[in-house]
Amino acid sequence: MSRIKTASEIRKYGGKGEIIEIPNLIALQLNAYEEFLKPNVPPTERTGGLEAIISEVFPIQSYDKTLALEYLGYELGRPRYTPDECRSLRLTY
């Protein structure tokens, strides 16, 4: 048979408050995205991120070295839909 605990026997662990401030996780993701793509940096001045990854692979040459596929740069355009329009149309943004 169990007995009911008194107020002095009950421990409360939820009243300590926040120990550390919770970071803005969306800002972390957006900053990482900006650093990876560097959309506002001119193509000739991009050094890291996606530019570095693509530059490692190119140029791609054929086995007999008669043809080569070269990488010139990438350009990001404006999205077709806003985030709210994507939600209503059930599309990804």
N, CA, C and O atoms as CSV, one atom per row, in Angstrom:
chain,resi,resn,atom,element,x,y,z
A,1,MET,N,N,0.846,-1.170,0.000
A,1,MET,CA,C,0.000,0.000,0.000
A,1,MET,C,C,0.894,1.236,0.000
A,1,MET,O,O,1.792,1.348,0.834
A,2,SER,N,N,0.657,2.164,-0.924
A,2,SER,CA,C,1.485,3.366,-1.020
A,2,SER,C,C,0.866,4.485,-0.210
A,2,SER,O,O,-0.351,4.578,-0.053
A,3,ARG,N,N,1.737,5.322,0.291
A,3,ARG,CA,C,1.225,6.445,1.066
A,3,ARG,C,C,1.448,7.731,0.277
A,3,ARG,O,O,2.317,7.763,-0.594
A,4,ILE,N,N,0.714,8.756,0.546
A,4,ILE,CA,C,0.819,10.038,-0.135
A,4,ILE,C,C,1.990,10.814,0.455
A,4,ILE,O,O,2.150,10.890,1.673
A,5,LYS,N,N,2.812,11.392,-0.429
A,5,LYS,CA,C,3.969,12.157,0.029
A,5,LYS,C,C,3.527,13.528,0.532
A,5,LYS,O,O,2.577,14.115,0.014
A,6,THR,N,N,4.205,14.012,1.515
A,6,THR,CA,C,3.913,15.340,2.041
A,6,THR,C,C,4.668,16.375,1.206
A,6,THR,O,O,5.511,16.027,0.379
A,7,ALA,N,N,4.351,17.658,1.436
A,7,ALA,CA,C,4.967,18.741,0.673
A,7,ALA,C,C,6.470,18.792,0.887
A,7,ALA,O,O,7.195,19.196,-0.022
A,8,SER,N,N,6.961,18.401,2.047
A,8,SER,CA,C,8.397,18.444,2.299
A,8,SER,C,C,9.129,17.297,1.610
A,8,SER,O,O,10.345,17.369,1.428
A,9,GLU,N,N,8.425,16.257,1.228
A,9,GLU,CA,C,9.032,15.113,0.554
A,9,GLU,C,C,9.038,15.249,-0.966
A,9,GLU,O,O,9.766,14.519,-1.639
A,10,ILE,N,N,8.246,16.165,-1.522
A,10,ILE,CA,C,8.143,16.326,-2.970
A,10,ILE,C,C,9.271,17.225,-3.459
A,10,ILE,O,O,9.465,18.319,-2.929
A,11,ARG,N,N,10.009,16.778,-4.454
A,11,ARG,CA,C,11.103,17.553,-5.035
A,11,ARG,C,C,10.650,18.144,-6.364
A,11,ARG,O,O,10.024,17.465,-7.178
A,12,LYS,N,N,10.970,19.398,-6.570
A,12,LYS,CA,C,10.624,20.080,-7.810
A,12,LYS,C,C,11.909,20.428,-8.536
A,12,LYS,O,O,12.757,21.141,-8.000
A,13,TYR,N,N,12.055,19.931,-9.742
A,13,TYR,CA,C,13.258,20.174,-10.530
A,13,TYR,C,C,13.040,21.200,-11.641
A,13,TYR,O,O,14.002,21.614,-12.288
A,14,GLY,N,N,11.826,21.609,-11.867
A,14,GLY,CA,C,11.532,22.516,-12.963
A,14,GLY,C,C,11.662,23.985,-12.621
A,14,GLY,O,O,11.512,24.819,-13.515
A,15,GLY,N,N,11.929,24.342,-11.399
A,15,GLY,CA,C,11.959,25.742,-10.998
A,15,GLY,C,C,13.329,26.384,-11.017
A,15,GLY,O,O,13.492,27.465,-10.449
A,16,LYS,N,N,14.307,25.783,-11.632
A,16,LYS,CA,C,15.665,26.323,-11.636
A,16,LYS,C,C,15.857,27.443,-12.643
A,16,LYS,O,O,16.800,28.223,-12.513
A,17,GLY,N,N,15.005,27.544,-13.629
A,17,GLY,CA,C,15.175,28.561,-14.667
A,17,GLY,C,C,16.100,28.060,-15.761
A,17,GLY,O,O,16.581,26.928,-15.719
A,18,GLU,N,N,16.340,28.914,-16.735
A,18,GLU,CA,C,17.210,28.526,-17.839
A,18,GLU,C,C,18.669,28.593,-17.409
A,18,GLU,O,O,19.090,29.549,-16.758
A,19,ILE,N,N,19.425,27.585,-17.773
A,19,ILE,CA,C,20.842,27.560,-17.443
A,19,ILE,C,C,21.641,28.268,-18.527
A,19,ILE,O,O,22.539,29.053,-18.224
A,20,ILE,N,N,21.318,27.992,-19.800
A,20,ILE,CA,C,21.969,28.687,-20.909
A,20,ILE,C,C,20.881,29.244,-21.819
A,20,ILE,O,O,19.759,28.739,-21.862
A,21,GLU,N,N,21.241,30.282,-22.533
A,21,GLU,CA,C,20.294,30.869,-23.469
A,21,GLU,C,C,20.202,29.986,-24.714
A,21,GLU,O,O,21.220,29.527,-25.231
A,22,ILE,N,N,19.004,29.755,-25.182
A,22,ILE,CA,C,18.796,28.925,-26.370
A,22,ILE,C,C,19.142,29.752,-27.603
A,22,ILE,O,O,18.595,30.839,-27.784
A,23,PRO,N,N,20.038,29.260,-28.453
A,23,PRO,CA,C,20.416,30.036,-29.639
A,23,PRO,C,C,19.287,30.060,-30.664
A,23,PRO,O,O,18.416,29.191,-30.676
A,24,ASN,N,N,19.325,31.056,-31.504
A,24,ASN,CA,C,18.354,31.162,-32.590
A,24,ASN,C,C,18.760,30.150,-33.657
A,24,ASN,O,O,19.657,30.417,-34.457
A,25,LEU,N,N,18.111,29.003,-33.672
A,25,LEU,CA,C,18.507,27.911,-34.564
A,25,LEU,C,C,18.243,28.229,-36.032
A,25,LEU,O,O,18.970,27.755,-36.905
A,26,ILE,N,N,17.240,29.004,-36.306
A,26,ILE,CA,C,16.960,29.377,-37.690
A,26,ILE,C,C,18.071,30.293,-38.208
A,26,ILE,O,O,18.492,30.175,-39.358
A,27,ALA,N,N,18.541,31.199,-37.362
A,27,ALA,CA,C,19.628,32.089,-37.775
A,27,ALA,C,C,20.893,31.285,-38.052
A,27,ALA,O,O,21.639,31.610,-38.975
A,28,LEU,N,N,21.142,30.243,-37.269
A,28,LEU,CA,C,22.303,29.391,-37.515
A,28,LEU,C,C,22.212,28.724,-38.881
A,28,LEU,O,O,23.198,28.671,-39.615
A,29,GLN,N,N,21.041,28.219,-39.221
A,29,GLN,CA,C,20.842,27.571,-40.515
A,29,GLN,C,C,20.986,28.563,-41.666
A,29,GLN,O,O,21.620,28.264,-42.677
A,30,LEU,N,N,20.390,29.747,-41.503
A,30,LEU,CA,C,20.471,30.753,-42.567
A,30,LEU,C,C,21.905,31.226,-42.774
A,30,LEU,O,O,22.337,31.424,-43.910
A,31,ASN,N,N,22.639,31.407,-41.688
A,31,ASN,CA,C,24.046,31.828,-41.810
A,31,ASN,C,C,24.887,30.753,-42.501
A,31,ASN,O,O,25.745,31.070,-43.325
A,32,ALA,N,N,24.642,29.490,-42.169
A,32,ALA,CA,C,25.382,28.401,-42.811
A,32,ALA,C,C,25.051,28.335,-44.300
A,32,ALA,O,O,25.936,28.099,-45.122
A,33,TYR,N,N,23.792,28.541,-44.649
A,33,TYR,CA,C,23.364,28.549,-46.047
A,33,TYR,C,C,24.047,29.684,-46.811
A,33,TYR,O,O,24.556,29.479,-47.913
A,34,GLU,N,N,24.055,30.877,-46.222
A,34,GLU,CA,C,24.700,32.030,-46.850
A,34,GLU,C,C,26.191,31.787,-47.033
A,34,GLU,O,O,26.756,32.125,-48.073
A,35,GLU,N,N,26.825,31.203,-46.031
A,35,GLU,CA,C,28.278,30.954,-46.108
A,35,GLU,C,C,28.592,29.889,-47.155
A,35,GLU,O,O,29.632,29.956,-47.810
A,36,PHE,N,N,27.709,28.913,-47.318
A,36,PHE,CA,C,27.937,27.846,-48.292
A,36,PHE,C,C,27.741,28.335,-49.719
A,36,PHE,O,O,28.577,28.062,-50.580
A,37,LEU,N,N,26.648,29.056,-49.988
A,37,LEU,CA,C,26.341,29.480,-51.358
A,37,LEU,C,C,26.981,30.806,-51.753
A,37,LEU,O,O,27.309,31.011,-52.922
A,38,LYS,N,N,27.160,31.700,-50.796
A,38,LYS,CA,C,27.702,33.044,-51.048
A,38,LYS,C,C,26.978,33.714,-52.218
A,38,LYS,O,O,27.610,34.089,-53.206
A,39,PRO,N,N,25.648,33.866,-52.108
A,39,PRO,CA,C,24.888,34.408,-53.239
A,39,PRO,C,C,25.165,35.880,-53.526
A,39,PRO,O,O,24.945,36.333,-54.649
A,40,ASN,N,N,25.640,36.634,-52.542
A,40,ASN,CA,C,25.873,38.064,-52.740
A,40,ASN,C,C,27.321,38.396,-53.088
A,40,ASN,O,O,27.682,39.569,-53.182
A,41,VAL,N,N,28.143,37.380,-53.278
A,41,VAL,CA,C,29.551,37.578,-53.633
A,41,VAL,C,C,29.688,37.367,-55.140
A,41,VAL,O,O,29.161,36.388,-55.669
A,42,PRO,N,N,30.376,38.253,-55.834
A,42,PRO,CA,C,30.570,38.055,-57.287
A,42,PRO,C,C,31.279,36.730,-57.570
A,42,PRO,O,O,32.142,36.321,-56.793
A,43,PRO,N,N,30.934,36.056,-58.663
A,43,PRO,CA,C,31.519,34.742,-58.968
A,43,PRO,C,C,33.041,34.719,-58.995
A,43,PRO,O,O,33.644,33.705,-58.641
A,44,THR,N,N,33.672,35.807,-59.404
A,44,THR,CA,C,35.135,35.821,-59.471
A,44,THR,C,C,35.789,35.922,-58.103
A,44,THR,O,O,36.982,35.646,-57.970
A,45,GLU,N,N,35.024,36.315,-57.074
A,45,GLU,CA,C,35.580,36.485,-55.729
A,45,GLU,C,C,35.209,35.362,-54.769
A,45,GLU,O,O,35.640,35.380,-53.617
A,46,ARG,N,N,34.429,34.396,-55.207
A,46,ARG,CA,C,34.043,33.274,-54.342
A,46,ARG,C,C,35.226,32.329,-54.185
A,46,ARG,O,O,35.871,31.959,-55.167
A,47,THR,N,N,35.508,31.938,-52.938
A,47,THR,CA,C,36.634,31.035,-52.713
A,47,THR,C,C,36.228,29.754,-52.000
A,47,THR,O,O,36.819,28.709,-52.275
A,48,GLY,N,N,35.272,29.778,-51.117
A,48,GLY,CA,C,34.920,28.580,-50.355
A,48,GLY,C,C,33.521,28.102,-50.674
A,48,GLY,O,O,32.912,28.542,-51.648
A,49,GLY,N,N,33.018,27.209,-49.859
A,49,GLY,CA,C,31.657,26.724,-49.994
A,49,GLY,C,C,31.435,25.888,-51.238
A,49,GLY,O,O,32.271,25.063,-51.608
A,50,LEU,N,N,30.302,26.110,-51.878
A,50,LEU,CA,C,29.928,25.356,-53.069
A,50,LEU,C,C,30.935,25.564,-54.204
A,50,LEU,O,O,31.232,24.636,-54.956
A,51,GLU,N,N,31.446,26.769,-54.317
A,51,GLU,CA,C,32.423,27.068,-55.372
A,51,GLU,C,C,33.656,26.172,-55.235
A,51,GLU,O,O,34.153,25.653,-56.235
A,52,ALA,N,N,34.145,25.989,-54.029
A,52,ALA,CA,C,35.332,25.156,-53.803
A,52,ALA,C,C,35.053,23.695,-54.123
A,52,ALA,O,O,35.908,23.003,-54.676
A,53,ILE,N,N,33.863,23.227,-53.778
A,53,ILE,CA,C,33.507,21.828,-54.039
A,53,ILE,C,C,33.434,21.571,-55.545
A,53,ILE,O,O,33.972,20.580,-56.040
A,54,ILE,N,N,32.772,22.462,-56.261
A,54,ILE,CA,C,32.633,22.275,-57.707
A,54,ILE,C,C,33.992,22.417,-58.405
A,54,ILE,O,O,34.287,21.687,-59.352
A,55,SER,N,N,34.798,23.343,-57.941
A,55,SER,CA,C,36.113,23.564,-58.572
A,55,SER,C,C,37.041,22.365,-58.416
A,55,SER,O,O,37.935,22.164,-59.238
A,56,GLU,N,N,36.837,21.564,-57.368
A,56,GLU,CA,C,37.658,20.357,-57.187
A,56,GLU,C,C,37.389,19.317,-58.264
A,56,GLU,O,O,38.285,18.562,-58.641
A,57,VAL,N,N,36.166,19.276,-58.757
A,57,VAL,CA,C,35.750,18.243,-59.706
A,57,VAL,C,C,36.088,18.616,-61.149
A,57,VAL,O,O,36.443,17.750,-61.948
A,58,PHE,N,N,35.979,19.884,-61.479
A,58,PHE,CA,C,36.174,20.338,-62.858
A,58,PHE,C,C,37.607,20.756,-63.106
A,58,PHE,O,O,38.287,21.135,-62.152
A,59,PRO,N,N,38.095,20.711,-64.308
A,59,PRO,CA,C,37.455,20.251,-65.540
A,59,PRO,C,C,37.384,18.721,-65.600
A,59,PRO,O,O,38.247,18.022,-65.068
A,60,ILE,N,N,36.355,18.232,-66.247
A,60,ILE,CA,C,36.182,16.799,-66.469
A,60,ILE,C,C,36.592,16.517,-67.913
A,60,ILE,O,O,36.064,17.117,-68.849
A,61,GLN,N,N,37.529,15.606,-68.075
A,61,GLN,CA,C,38.029,15.289,-69.411
A,61,GLN,C,C,37.622,13.880,-69.829
A,61,GLN,O,O,37.453,12.986,-69.000
A,62,SER,N,N,37.471,13.711,-71.140
A,62,SER,CA,C,37.163,12.379,-71.668
A,62,SER,C,C,38.397,11.488,-71.521
A,62,SER,O,O,39.506,11.972,-71.296
A,63,TYR,N,N,38.183,10.198,-71.652
A,63,TYR,CA,C,39.286,9.252,-71.451
A,63,TYR,C,C,40.428,9.468,-72.428
A,63,TYR,O,O,41.587,9.220,-72.096
A,64,ASP,N,N,40.102,9.941,-73.659
A,64,ASP,CA,C,41.171,10.171,-74.637
A,64,ASP,C,C,41.626,11.634,-74.673
A,64,ASP,O,O,42.425,12.018,-75.527
A,65,LYS,N,N,41.121,12.435,-73.757
A,65,LYS,CA,C,41.494,13.845,-73.578
A,65,LYS,C,C,41.182,14.717,-74.793
A,65,LYS,O,O,41.835,15.737,-75.017
A,66,THR,N,N,40.182,14.311,-75.572
A,66,THR,CA,C,39.789,15.132,-76.717
A,66,THR,C,C,38.652,16.098,-76.358
A,66,THR,O,O,38.460,17.109,-77.032
A,67,LEU,N,N,37.914,15.789,-75.314
A,67,LEU,CA,C,36.811,16.637,-74.881
A,67,LEU,C,C,36.987,16.981,-73.403
A,67,LEU,O,O,37.505,16.187,-72.618
A,68,ALA,N,N,36.549,18.170,-73.052
A,68,ALA,CA,C,36.615,18.588,-71.646
A,68,ALA,C,C,35.366,19.387,-71.305
A,68,ALA,O,O,34.878,20.182,-72.109
A,69,LEU,N,N,34.862,19.164,-70.106
A,69,LEU,CA,C,33.721,19.914,-69.593
A,69,LEU,C,C,34.254,20.844,-68.514
A,69,LEU,O,O,34.772,20.392,-67.493
A,70,GLU,N,N,34.126,22.142,-68.745
A,70,GLU,CA,C,34.673,23.126,-67.818
A,70,GLU,C,C,33.554,23.814,-67.056
A,70,GLU,O,O,32.439,23.958,-67.557
A,71,TYR,N,N,33.862,24.231,-65.854
A,71,TYR,CA,C,32.929,24.935,-64.980
A,71,TYR,C,C,33.246,26.424,-65.034
A,71,TYR,O,O,34.388,26.831,-64.820
A,72,LEU,N,N,32.233,27.232,-65.320
A,72,LEU,CA,C,32.418,28.684,-65.399
A,72,LEU,C,C,31.944,29.397,-64.135
A,72,LEU,O,O,32.574,30.365,-63.709
A,73,GLY,N,N,30.873,28.950,-63.541
A,73,GLY,CA,C,30.339,29.579,-62.337
A,73,GLY,C,C,28.869,29.253,-62.173
A,73,GLY,O,O,28.244,28.666,-63.057
A,74,TYR,N,N,28.331,29.636,-61.043
A,74,TYR,CA,C,26.900,29.428,-60.819
A,74,TYR,C,C,26.249,30.755,-60.481
A,74,TYR,O,O,26.888,31.683,-59.986
A,75,GLU,N,N,24.966,30.812,-60.763
A,75,GLU,CA,C,24.191,32.024,-60.523
A,75,GLU,C,C,22.860,31.606,-59.901
A,75,GLU,O,O,22.199,30.693,-60.394
A,76,LEU,N,N,22.479,32.267,-58.837
A,76,LEU,CA,C,21.216,31.964,-58.170
A,76,LEU,C,C,20.194,33.039,-58.522
A,76,LEU,O,O,20.444,34.232,-58.348
A,77,GLY,N,N,19.060,32.607,-59.012
A,77,GLY,CA,C,17.989,33.545,-59.333
A,77,GLY,C,C,17.028,33.691,-58.169
A,77,GLY,O,O,17.194,33.061,-57.124
A,78,ARG,N,N,16.041,34.514,-58.360
A,78,ARG,CA,C,15.028,34.705,-57.320
A,78,ARG,C,C,14.069,33.519,-57.333
A,78,ARG,O,O,13.774,32.978,-58.399
A,79,PRO,N,N,13.581,33.110,-56.170
A,79,PRO,CA,C,12.618,32.005,-56.136
A,79,PRO,C,C,11.304,32.387,-56.818
A,79,PRO,O,O,10.890,33.546,-56.804
A,80,ARG,N,N,10.674,31.401,-57.402
A,80,ARG,CA,C,9.421,31.636,-58.116
A,80,ARG,C,C,8.290,31.985,-57.150
A,80,ARG,O,O,7.472,32.859,-57.434
A,81,TYR,N,N,8.249,31.291,-56.001
A,81,TYR,CA,C,7.185,31.498,-55.028
A,81,TYR,C,C,7.763,31.923,-53.683
A,81,TYR,O,O,8.912,31.613,-53.365
A,82,THR,N,N,6.960,32.632,-52.898
A,82,THR,CA,C,7.355,32.987,-51.533
A,82,THR,C,C,7.143,31.771,-50.633
A,82,THR,O,O,6.469,30.824,-51.037
A,83,PRO,N,N,7.704,31.776,-49.418
A,83,PRO,CA,C,7.467,30.647,-48.516
A,83,PRO,C,C,5.979,30.412,-48.222
A,83,PRO,O,O,5.540,29.264,-48.142
A,84,ASP,N,N,5.204,31.486,-48.062
A,84,ASP,CA,C,3.768,31.327,-47.799
A,84,ASP,C,C,3.038,30.720,-48.999
A,84,ASP,O,O,2.152,29.883,-48.828
A,85,GLU,N,N,3.405,31.139,-50.206
A,85,GLU,CA,C,2.797,30.559,-51.409
A,85,GLU,C,C,3.154,29.078,-51.526
A,85,GLU,O,O,2.321,28.267,-51.930
A,86,CYS,N,N,4.384,28.729,-51.174
A,86,CYS,CA,C,4.787,27.315,-51.222
A,86,CYS,C,C,3.980,26.473,-50.242
A,86,CYS,O,O,3.585,25.349,-50.550
A,87,ARG,N,N,3.739,27.036,-49.050
A,87,ARG,CA,C,2.929,26.285,-48.078
A,87,ARG,C,C,1.516,26.069,-48.594
A,87,ARG,O,O,0.964,24.976,-48.466
A,88,SER,N,N,0.929,27.109,-49.176
A,88,SER,CA,C,-0.443,26.965,-49.668
A,88,SER,C,C,-0.529,26.049,-50.877
A,88,SER,O,O,-1.536,25.368,-51.065
A,89,LEU,N,N,0.525,26.023,-51.706
A,89,LEU,CA,C,0.546,25.156,-52.886
A,89,LEU,C,C,1.144,23.782,-52.597
A,89,LEU,O,O,1.211,22.924,-53.477
A,90,ARG,N,N,1.579,23.585,-51.350
A,90,ARG,CA,C,2.205,22.331,-50.904
A,90,ARG,C,C,3.461,22.009,-51.723
A,90,ARG,O,O,3.663,20.882,-52.177
A,91,LEU,N,N,4.297,23.041,-51.895
A,91,LEU,CA,C,5.571,22.900,-52.603
A,91,LEU,C,C,6.714,23.114,-51.630
A,91,LEU,O,O,6.510,23.622,-50.528
A,92,THR,N,N,7.906,22.732,-52.030
A,92,THR,CA,C,9.089,23.036,-51.222
A,92,THR,C,C,9.596,24.407,-51.605
A,92,THR,O,O,9.330,24.887,-52.707
A,93,TYR,N,N,10.323,25.039,-50.708
A,93,TYR,CA,C,10.843,26.390,-50.971
A,93,TYR,C,C,12.321,26.316,-51.220
A,93,TYR,O,O,12.958,27.341,-51.462
